[in-house]
């Protein structure tokens, strides 16, 4: 699969591995990198050969957020609302709406929007040396790229406010203990574990995964009655898939299922 200089994309065994690739800038976002990342996620959503996405960073950082050199107010006043609407928000929406598992392997520091892109993913694994930093307060800005939304829902108002207002770094193990991410792993095992998990999802019932994600997302705002109705409808859809039929047959035949993602 073709790759750009700023975002490397490789599809193997149903897993699309997307690597942020500006290591000399701690993988900070410039406009080119934004568009390459969005293109990769759009491809992942539309291509039936992709059954799981694994997002990570090259070098010693995951992502340091926005490249501030591209938004220097000493040159001209930047329109940051335009930056968010044009570059960040469409990609966050793509990640959240992806009807396939999205794993994030945070290999180093994740700051600002870099941290918040990670939180938009379904399952976040982080190296124990990694740190998550809401750096916006140090620049007089507000958390963006979904940061205020994810922090509040994952941590509650008290911790969300404290992290957003102080910019205090959170280590990977603390993030896992708080439920901000799924697991903190030894640095040397991070990518092996992430790739094993991605391979597991790539051989699983993709349609069922997508419906499960949508149901959990809806639960944040649904009443119990509304959620019961949604589960009824989604289960009806899932029960008509090839993978449900294969899963039941494999269970009854006492063999490993061979899911096709449909």
C-alpha positions as CSV (number, residue, x, y, z in Angstrom):
1,X,0.0,0.0,0.0
2,X,1.3,3.5,-0.9
3,X,2.7,5.7,1.9
4,X,3.3,9.4,2.2
5,X,6.4,10.9,3.9
6,X,4.4,12.0,7.0
7,X,2.1,9.0,7.5
8,X,3.2,5.5,6.7
9,X,0.4,3.0,5.8
10,X,0.9,-0.7,5.5
11,X,-1.9,-3.3,5.1
12,X,-1.1,-6.9,6.1
13,X,-3.4,-9.7,7.1
14,X,-6.4,-7.5,7.4
15,X,-4.6,-5.0,9.7
16,X,-3.9,-1.5,8.4
17,X,-1.0,-0.1,10.3
18,X,-0.8,3.7,10.3
19,X,2.4,5.3,11.6
20,X,2.7,9.0,12.2
21,X,6.1,9.8,10.7
22,X,7.6,13.1,11.6
23,X,9.9,11.8,14.3
24,X,12.2,14.9,14.2
25,X,9.2,17.0,15.2
26,X,7.9,14.4,17.7
27,X,5.2,13.6,15.1
28,X,3.6,17.0,15.5
29,X,0.8,17.7,13.0
30,X,1.3,19.9,9.9
31,X,-1.3,20.2,7.2
32,X,0.2,17.5,5.0
33,X,0.2,15.0,7.8
34,X,-3.4,15.8,8.7
35,X,-4.6,15.1,5.2
36,X,-2.5,11.9,4.9
37,X,-3.9,10.6,8.2
38,X,-7.5,11.4,7.2
39,X,-7.0,9.7,3.8
40,X,-5.7,6.6,5.6
41,X,-8.6,6.4,7.9
42,X,-11.1,7.0,5.1
43,X,-9.4,4.1,3.1
44,X,-9.6,1.9,6.2
45,X,-13.3,2.6,6.5
46,X,-14.2,1.9,2.9
47,X,-11.9,-1.1,2.2
48,X,-13.4,-4.4,3.2
49,X,-9.9,-5.9,3.2
50,X,-9.2,-3.8,6.3
51,X,-10.7,-5.4,9.4
52,X,-8.7,-3.6,12.1
53,X,-6.6,-0.4,12.3
54,X,-3.4,0.0,14.4
55,X,-2.3,3.6,14.9
56,X,1.2,4.4,16.3
57,X,4.1,6.8,16.0
58,X,7.6,6.7,14.7
59,X,10.6,7.5,16.9
60,X,10.4,8.4,20.6
61,X,7.0,10.1,20.6
62,X,3.5,9.2,19.6
63,X,2.4,12.7,18.8
64,X,3.2,16.2,20.2
65,X,0.0,17.7,18.9
66,X,0.0,20.7,16.5
67,X,3.3,21.9,15.0
68,X,3.2,25.4,16.5
69,X,5.6,26.7,13.9
70,X,2.7,26.4,11.4
71,X,0.4,28.5,13.7
72,X,2.8,31.2,14.9
73,X,0.8,34.3,15.9
74,X,3.9,36.5,15.5
75,X,3.6,36.0,11.7
76,X,-0.2,36.4,11.5
77,X,-3.2,35.6,13.7
78,X,-4.2,32.0,13.0
79,X,-7.8,31.0,12.8
80,X,-7.7,28.0,15.1
81,X,-11.4,27.4,14.7
82,X,-10.8,26.9,11.0
83,X,-7.8,24.6,11.8
84,X,-10.1,22.4,13.9
85,X,-13.0,22.4,11.5
86,X,-10.7,21.7,8.5
87,X,-8.1,19.3,9.9
88,X,-8.8,17.9,13.3
89,X,-12.5,17.4,13.7
90,X,-13.1,15.4,10.5
91,X,-10.5,12.9,11.5
92,X,-11.7,12.5,15.0
93,X,-15.2,11.8,13.6
94,X,-13.8,9.2,11.2
95,X,-12.0,7.4,14.0
96,X,-15.0,7.4,16.3
97,X,-17.4,6.2,13.5
98,X,-15.1,3.5,12.1
99,X,-17.1,0.3,12.1
100,X,-14.0,-1.7,12.7
101,X,-11.7,-1.9,15.8
102,X,-9.1,0.9,16.1
103,X,-6.2,0.2,18.3
104,X,-3.7,3.0,19.4
105,X,-0.2,2.0,20.5
106,X,1.2,5.0,22.3
107,X,4.9,4.6,22.0
108,X,6.0,7.8,23.7
109,X,4.7,11.2,24.7
110,X,1.2,12.1,23.6
111,X,0.5,15.8,24.1
112,X,-2.4,18.1,23.2
113,X,-4.3,16.9,20.2
114,X,-1.9,13.9,20.1
115,X,-3.3,12.6,23.4
116,X,-6.8,13.3,22.3
117,X,-6.5,11.5,19.0
118,X,-5.4,8.5,21.0
119,X,-8.4,8.7,23.3
120,X,-10.7,8.7,20.2
121,X,-9.5,5.2,19.4
122,X,-11.3,2.1,20.7
123,X,-8.4,0.4,22.6
124,X,-5.4,2.3,23.8
125,X,-2.2,0.5,24.8
126,X,0.8,2.6,26.0
127,X,4.4,2.0,26.7
128,X,5.1,2.5,30.5
129,X,7.4,5.4,29.6
130,X,4.6,7.2,27.7
131,X,2.9,10.3,29.2
132,X,-0.3,12.0,28.3
133,X,-0.3,15.8,28.6
134,X,-3.2,18.3,28.1
135,X,-0.8,21.0,27.1
136,X,-3.4,23.5,25.9
137,X,-3.5,25.5,29.2
138,X,0.2,26.4,28.8
139,X,-0.7,28.2,25.6
140,X,-3.9,29.9,26.8
141,X,-6.0,27.4,24.8
142,X,-8.8,24.9,25.5
143,X,-8.6,21.2,25.0
144,X,-9.6,20.3,21.4
145,X,-9.7,17.3,19.1
146,X,-12.4,15.9,21.4
147,X,-10.3,16.3,24.5
148,X,-12.9,18.0,26.7
149,X,-15.5,15.3,25.7
150,X,-13.3,12.2,26.2
151,X,-11.6,13.4,29.4
152,X,-15.0,14.1,31.0
153,X,-16.5,10.8,30.0
154,X,-13.5,8.7,30.8
155,X,-12.4,10.4,34.0
156,X,-15.3,12.5,35.4
157,X,-15.5,16.2,35.8
158,X,-13.0,16.6,38.7
159,X,-10.1,14.9,37.0
160,X,-10.9,16.3,33.6
161,X,-10.8,19.8,35.0
162,X,-7.6,19.2,36.9
163,X,-5.7,17.8,33.9
164,X,-7.0,20.4,31.5
165,X,-6.3,23.4,33.9
166,X,-2.9,22.2,35.1
167,X,-1.4,20.4,32.1
168,X,0.1,17.9,34.6
169,X,1.5,14.8,32.8
170,X,-0.2,11.5,33.4
171,X,2.0,8.4,33.1
172,X,0.8,5.4,31.3
173,X,0.3,3.2,34.4
174,X,-1.7,6.0,36.1
175,X,-3.7,6.4,32.9
176,X,-4.5,2.7,33.0
177,X,-5.4,2.7,36.7
178,X,-7.8,5.7,36.0
179,X,-9.5,4.0,33.0
180,X,-8.1,6.6,30.6
181,X,-6.5,3.8,28.6
182,X,-6.7,0.1,28.4
183,X,-3.2,-1.1,29.4
184,X,0.3,0.1,30.2
185,X,2.9,-2.3,28.8
186,X,6.7,-2.6,29.0
187,X,8.2,-0.5,26.3
188,X,9.8,-3.5,24.6
189,X,6.6,-5.5,24.4
190,X,4.2,-2.7,23.3
191,X,4.2,-3.2,19.6
192,X,4.2,-7.0,19.8
193,X,1.1,-6.9,22.1
194,X,-0.6,-4.3,19.9
195,X,0.1,-6.4,16.7
196,X,-1.2,-9.6,18.4
197,X,-4.4,-7.8,19.4
198,X,-4.8,-6.3,15.9
199,X,-4.4,-9.7,14.3
200,X,-7.0,-11.1,16.7
201,X,-9.5,-8.5,15.6
202,X,-8.6,-8.8,11.9
203,X,-9.7,-12.5,12.1
204,X,-12.9,-11.8,14.1
205,X,-16.5,-10.9,13.3
206,X,-16.0,-7.4,12.0
207,X,-19.7,-6.5,11.6
208,X,-20.4,-7.5,15.2
209,X,-17.4,-5.4,16.4
210,X,-18.8,-2.4,14.6
211,X,-22.3,-2.8,16.0
212,X,-20.8,-3.2,19.5
213,X,-18.9,0.0,19.2
214,X,-22.0,1.9,18.0
215,X,-24.1,0.5,20.9
216,X,-21.5,1.5,23.5
217,X,-21.2,5.0,22.0
218,X,-25.0,5.4,22.1
219,X,-25.2,4.3,25.7
220,X,-23.6,7.6,26.9
221,X,-26.8,9.5,26.0
222,X,-29.5,6.9,25.7
223,X,-32.1,6.1,28.4
224,X,-32.2,2.4,29.4
225,X,-35.4,2.0,27.3
226,X,-33.8,3.5,24.2
227,X,-30.7,1.3,24.7
228,X,-32.7,-1.8,25.0
229,X,-34.5,-1.0,21.8
230,X,-31.1,-0.3,20.1
231,X,-29.7,-3.6,21.4
232,X,-32.8,-5.4,20.0
233,X,-32.3,-3.8,16.6
234,X,-28.5,-4.3,16.4
235,X,-28.8,-7.9,17.6
236,X,-31.3,-8.6,14.8
237,X,-28.8,-7.2,12.3
238,X,-25.9,-9.2,13.8
239,X,-27.9,-12.4,13.9
240,X,-28.4,-12.2,10.2
241,X,-24.6,-12.1,9.4
242,X,-22.5,-14.8,7.9
243,X,-20.2,-14.5,11.0
244,X,-23.0,-15.3,13.5
245,X,-23.8,-18.4,11.5
246,X,-20.2,-19.4,11.4
247,X,-19.7,-18.7,15.1
248,X,-22.6,-20.9,16.1
249,X,-21.6,-23.7,13.7
250,X,-18.0,-23.7,15.0
251,X,-19.2,-23.8,18.6
252,X,-21.5,-26.7,17.9
253,X,-18.8,-28.5,15.8
254,X,-16.2,-27.8,18.5
255,X,-13.8,-26.1,16.1
256,X,-12.2,-22.7,15.7
257,X,-14.5,-20.3,13.7
258,X,-13.4,-18.9,10.4
259,X,-14.9,-15.4,10.4
260,X,-15.0,-13.4,7.2
261,X,-16.0,-10.0,8.5
262,X,-19.4,-10.1,7.0
